[in-house]
């Protein structure tokens, strides 16, 4: 393969950024998890995005007593939460100066209402309050997005199977993209429960495909560290590995060899099985990736760190 032309090299920079941003959707924000949003059902400004299926494997059932754990919120129940995300991305092509493609921190106040809860799963409607960011440009842009809607479809095991986004008519493109990224990052940090009875000390693996420019296998290994009635505490690790050593760039831009791919992290979660959203969740995942053209004449390296935090709203209590 010949040396990448300057236009292709420029595209490579933006394409590589999508690999590290775990929550970007291909049709909405340039590339990312969950498939192609362009084919998702839409209504007006709304878009419904399918989320790739998960599988669980029980590694250790834990101590007695053991129960099959399932989220069981009731229809009409409400909850308030605050979602905060950020993504740090530094990239370098060959010996050029490293460039910063980081996404500023964004905080989204959320009001959640359970629209449906039955044996087939749960539908949750979300209303976004006034988003904020320490970045002045993003903070100014997201103000008009207050009142935007979103929604989550949960399977009985607690995994998310679909994400709905309904931005306000006045939402700016930069704000829509940032809010989409925030939700996509959070969706792919959801913990699913195994089908078998488990007790404190139980360990299980949650496996899910993540599309982030290249196809990735994501394995989340979860440990049940505590339980008090409906309240469970979880520690978990996340690791991603590419399904192929070759990355076929979109738009017939050529292929890249995946020379190195490290993406891993840790998190904790507190889940009330009577509520739709976690009571709290924090996770940080990052690593280093390296790519080259097949001739080894062009090299790209990037260092990434993505953070997601979900917690009860400090100004209101969930119900």
C-alpha positions, 0 to 999 in steps of 0.5 A, spaced: 500 500 500 502 506 498 504 512 503 497 515 505 496 522 501 495 528 506 487 528 505 487 521 507 492 522 513 487 528 515 481 523 515 485 518 519 486 523 525 479 524 525 477 516 524 482 514 529 479 518 534 472 514 534 476 508 536 477 511 543 471 514 544 467 508 546 460 511 546 460 514 539 455 512 534 457 511 526 451 515 523 450 520 529 457 522 531 462 519 526 463 512 528 462 508 535 458 503 538 452 500 537 451 499 529 449 504 524 444 510 526 443 512 519 438 505 519 435 506 526 428 508 526 427 516 526 421 520 528 422 528 527 428 529 531 428 523 534 432 517 533 432 510 536 438 506 536 439 498 537 444 496 542 448 490 541 446 484 545 450 481 551 451 474 554 453 473 561 457 467 563 457 465 571 464 464 573 463 463 581 456 463 584 458 466 591 456 464 598 450 462 600 444 465 600 444 465 593 438 468 589 437 470 581 438 478 581 433 482 576 432 489 576 424 490 578 422 497 578 414 499 577 411 502 572 410 510 574 416 510 578 421 516 578 428 517 579 433 523 578 440 522 577 446 526 574 450 523 568 457 526 567 462 523 562 469 525 559 474 523 554 481 524 553 484 523 546 491 524 544 494 522 538 500 522 534 502 521 526 509 519 525 513 524 528 508 530 528 506 533 534 501 530 538 494 533 537 489 533 543 482 530 540 479 530 547 471 531 549 470 536 554 467 534 561 459 534 560 454 533 566 447 532 564 441 532 570 436 527 568 429 526 570 427 518 569 420 515 569 419 508 568 414 508 562 413 500 562 415 494 567 413 487 565 416 480 564 419 482 557 423 488 560 423 495 562 422 502 558 424 508 561 423 515 559 428 521 561 428 528 560 435 532 560 435 538 565 440 544 564 447 541 561 453 544 564 460 543 562 467 547 564 469 548 557 466 555 556 464 553 548 461 547 550 457 550 556 454 555 552 452 551 546 448 545 550 444 550 554 439 550 548 438 542 549 435 543 556 428 539 555 431 534 550 428 527 551 431 520 551 429 513 553 432 506 555 429 499 553 432 494 558 432 487 558 430 483 564 437 481 566 438 489 566 442 490 559 440 496 555 437 493 548 435 500 545 437 508 546 432 513 544 434 520 543 430 526 542 433 533 542 430 539 542 429 543 535 433 549 538 439 544 540 446 546 536 449 540 532 455 541 537 451 539 543 447 534 540 453 530 538 456 531 545 450 529 549 449 523 544 457 521 546 455 521 553 449 517 553 453 512 548 459 511 553 454 510 559 450 505 555 456 500 554 458 501 561 451 497 563 452 491 568 447 485 566 446 480 571 447 472 570 441 467 569 443 463 575 442 464 583 448 468 586 451 470 592 456 475 595 462 474 592 459 471 585 463 473 579 461 473 572 463 475 565 458 480 561 460 479 553 458 484 548 460 487 541 462 494 541 463 497 534 468 503 534 471 504 527 473 497 528 469 491 531 471 490 538 470 484 543 468 487 550 468 483 556 466 486 563 468 481 569 463 483 575 464 481 582 458 482 587 461 485 593 455 486 597 448 486 598 443 489 603 435 487 600 434 490 594 441 494 594 447 490 591 454 493 590 458 491 584 466 492 582 468 490 575 473 491 570 472 492 563 477 490 557 476 490 550 480 487 544 479 488 536 476 482 533 481 483 527 488 485 526 486 489 520 482 496 520 478 497 514 477 504 514 471 507 511 470 510 504 475 505 501 480 509 504 485 503 505 487 498 511 491 499 517 494 494 521 492 494 528 499 494 531 497 495 539 490 495 542 490 496 550 483 498 552 481 496 559 479 499 566 475 499 572 469 501 575 464 500 581 456 500 581 451 501 587 444 498 584 437 498 587 433 493 584 427 496 585 429 502 581 431 503 573 437 507 574 443 505 578 444 509 584 451 510 583 456 508 577 463 510 576 468 507 571 474 509 567 477 506 561 483 507 557 489 505 554 494 505 548 493 504 541 498 503 535 496 503 527 500 503 521 499 502 514 501 495 511 507 497 508 509 500 515 511 507 512 505 511 516 504 510 524 499 512 528 499 512 536 494 514 541 493 515 548 485 515 551 482 515 557 474 515 558 470 516 564 463 515 566 459 517 573 452 516 574 449 518 581 443 521 584 442 528 583 445 532 589 439 537 589 433 532 589 432 525 591 429 519 587 423 517 589 
